[in-house]
Amino acid sequence: MDVPLFVPVRNSGCADALRVFRTPDGARTAVAFTSPVRLALVLGADQRWIRLCEPALRALLRDIGVTGIVLDPQATAARPAPHAAA
């Protein structure tokens, strides 16, 4: 039996798209959580998510060339603030 994963997504206009993150060494990776509560603690309560099993997530990632999945990360780096024009 596959454990359900809660995977962060972003709205890309007409559909939701998986959010892809970077590891400290710069590699692209996905993150997945074992509960919506864990996801909200790390990414915020307003973060959209979808529920997938691991094989489905891996199939989606294969299409975009991402092989890694970080399960239940404790933190993520904040998105850099937009650069203000001088």
Buried (B, 14 or more C-beta within 10 A) or exposed (E): EEEBBBBBBEEEEEEBEBBBBEEEEEEBBBBBBEEEEBBBBBBEEEBEBBEBEBEBBBEBBEEEEBEEBBEBBEEBEEEEEEEEEE
